[in-house]
Amino acid sequence: MKSKAYIRVETKLSLLNTIFLSEKRKNLLLLLKEKGPKSSEDIKDVFDFPWKSITPQIKKLIDWGLVLEDEGMYTLSDMGAAIVTNMQFFLNTLSIYEENLDFWGEHDLSSIPFHLLTRVRELGHINILERNLSNVFWVPEELMNNLVDSKRIMSFVSVFHPSSPFLYSEYMEKGIESTAIITKSVLDILQTESNSELLHIKMNNSILNRALIEYKQKIKNILSSKASNFLVYEVDLNPMSMIVTDKIFLLALPDKKGRLTSKFLISSEPQALKWGEELFMYYKERSKPATAFLSAL
């Protein structure tokens, strides 16, 4: 005689099998969730299958109480709607993971808080770009074009990029609303660059001298400007970088050993921008104004 526990497990497996082991049943549930009540004729038109092949599948869903039938119209029950909604979340998460298996599998995801990782499905379709490791400071043209045309820019940087001072200066000159979070180590580098005595060394190359002076001044302007909101994240973090604007979202993560990789994800879908902004806000709420750390420039 089967125990009650065994019967419960068997029942759960049967329900899972009912939903997932038949593409027809799964797709029918999704159809009713997305399009609402459908007649037998509607269902036949959508699936282009003989009705006799669909009838047994519908009967199983009705037997489980997932689908209701009333005068030839089929609709989800309340519990059916709840189950299919969660099924959609699960399938969308699987799709995001499966489409970019190498990226998710190769990278350390610990910098993404769990509540956002469980909603990774919201990223929708994403592109994975790969830079040439011989040019680690390469910035994708797609990203550059979107940055200079954006109304606001939010960035988190845990790795110093030598072009950053020039990019931030351009943001300020264009009047773009910008908020940047940097790690303490990046702030230390910026201050060191700003106060470097290298500029006092006499050089014969006047062009290089002017470039170094301009570089130093841009760093000073950025750190002291009220137009740019600089914050510092003090907690040790493996190299992770992100940019969120009103047009694009970019995320670069370290590998399992905490090293930079050549791959990063990029998306311009509205839901991805919202997800990226939530990730940025997570770190912003845990950061302090850079003025609390700045020494005299």
DAFENWO-V69922 format. One line per field, one symbol per residue. ss: DSSP state (~ for helix, > for strand, _ for the rest). phi: phi as a letter, one per 20 degrees, with the letter a starting at -180 (. if undefined). A space follows every 10 residues. Layout:
ss: ???
phi: ???
This chain:
ss: ___~~~~~~~ ~~~~~~~~~~ __~~~~~~~~ ~~~~~__>>~ ~~~~~~~___ ~~~~~~~~~~ ~~~___>>>> __>>>>_~~~ ~~~~~~~~~~ ~~~~~~~~~_ ~~~~~~>___ ___~~~~__~ ~~~___>>>> __~~~_____ ~~~~~~~~__ _>>>>>>___ ___~~~~~~~ ~~~___>>>> >>>~~~~~~~ ~~~~__~~~~ _____~~~~~ ~~~~~~~~~~ ~~~~___>>> >>>_______ >>>>>___>> >>__>_____ __>>>>>__~ ~~~~~~~~~~ ~~~~___>>~ ~~_____
phi: .fffffffff fffffffged ecffffffff fffedngcef ffffffeldg gfeegfffff ffgemecdcb lnddbffgff ffffgfffgf fffgfffffc gffffedeef feggfeffdf gffmfcdddc efffcfefdg ggfgffffde ebcccccdcf cfeggfffff gffemffccc dcefffffff ffffegegfe ffcfefffgf ffffffffff fffdfefded ccdeffbfgc cbcccfcbcc cdcfefdndf cedbebbcfg ffffffffff fgfffddcgf gfdfefe
